[in-house]
Amino acid sequence: MTGQNPSPSVERIGARTTLQKLLSRFHFGITLFAVALSGLTILLAGVTALRGYADRNMELAAQLGAYGVEPALVFNDPQAVREGLEPLTRIPGIARLRVLNDVGRPVTEWTSPAADPAPLLTRIFFPRPFAVTVQRNGSAIGTIEVWGDSSTLIDYVRLGLLAGLGCLLITAFGTIFLARRFEYELVKPLNEIATVAHDVRLHRRFDKRVQPLGIAELDRLGGDINALLDELQGWQGNMESERALLAHRASHDALTAMPNRDAFDTELAQRIQSAETRGDRFALLFIDADNFKAANDNFGHAAGDSVLVALSACIKDTLRKGDFAARIGGDEFVVIIDPLDGNALPESLAERIHNCVAQPVELPGGGTYRVAVSVGVAVYPDNGINATALLTAADAAMYADKLTHRSRR
């Protein structure tokens, strides 16, 4: 993706058309069809109305002329006929007048000097003259013919076109507005559902929920999606809890709940790297129970487990906030004292551990047992600059302490 980040309502996503674009095209087609049909209907209705209006005007004009020329035709007086037609020549919209006698011969004829403003309209509305028979006592004595032009129709046509155009514009804008409103009401809830699904798929946001929607079918769909998200969120919580539990079990000793050998190796490597960067010193204590095998042999494994739990509790009690302790073997423990300063001397910590384990341990089957420990100390970087060297030095010091205890005993 380049340029601006597209929103979910972009017109195209890849090669697919969005729902909003599809609805826009559909509504545009409906609007165009509706406006065209309305325009055609208005046009046909207007043409029909104007045609009837024009015919009625010509009929009235012809009848008026027939009354005016009747006496003149009786006496066959052309001058009187022309005078009888004089009122008609002043009526707008009449292009030509002709009076015929009873045998069809022209008596008089008049043509308007004004030019026809719209010959096309004249051909449409006045394709032929309007003729009225002039009668006297029930007998035909002549005929009057009236030709019309577009001079009176042009204003009506112009007004009709403007009114029709206004109606079409109002119809078009109303249809477009309603279509846009429909698109908004439909696309907005769909877009909200799509946004929730997008966040869940990309960001695993199972806490997202579809808000109540105004369309019943979409609201029901949103409710189903929310119910599914509730289940997924519950499964995710259970999986995270199980993963955390498995991770804790993988890095901790099940009996003493202390970190195991893998966790200690990782922690020691990090402490070495951090101390090297800061230029600090820290101490590594290697602790081993001297007579643990006798507890197992004489009192059983349950008693041995109790001794190990008591020993781990003594070690935990001696730790400061930043220190670290782990069980790395059957009866072997390690402690990292970091940072090493005057308030945290390894010898004083070892002495506190000796004093703590000297207290008798209550055994499950009754009775007590006193455990003794040997403690070896190695200091970074005095006794080693890597994990192997430090462990070797601490282990050697622990065995030296164990030999000292044996010689004393």
Buried (B, 14 or more C-beta within 10 A) or exposed (E): EEEEEEEBEEEEEEEEEBBBBEBBEEBEEEBEEBBEEBBEEBEEEBBEEBBEBBBEBBEBBBBBBBEBBBEBBBEEBBEBBBBBBEEBBEBEBBBBBBBBBBEEEEBBBBEBEEEBBBEEBBEBBBEEBBBBEBEEEEEEBBBBBBBBBBBBBBEBBEEBEEEBEEBBEEBBEEBBEEBEEEBEEBBBBBBBBBEBBEBBEEEEBBEBBBEEBEBEEBBEBBBEBBEEBEEEBEEBEEEEEEEEEEEEEEBBBEEBEBBBBEBBBEBBEEBBEEBEEEEBBBBBBBBBBBBBEBBBEEBBEEBBBBBBBBBBBBBBEBBEEEBBBBBBEEBBBBBBBBBBEEEBBBEEBBEBBBEBBEEEBEBEEEEEBEBBBBBBBBBBBEBBEEBEBBBBBBBBBBBEBBEEBEEEE
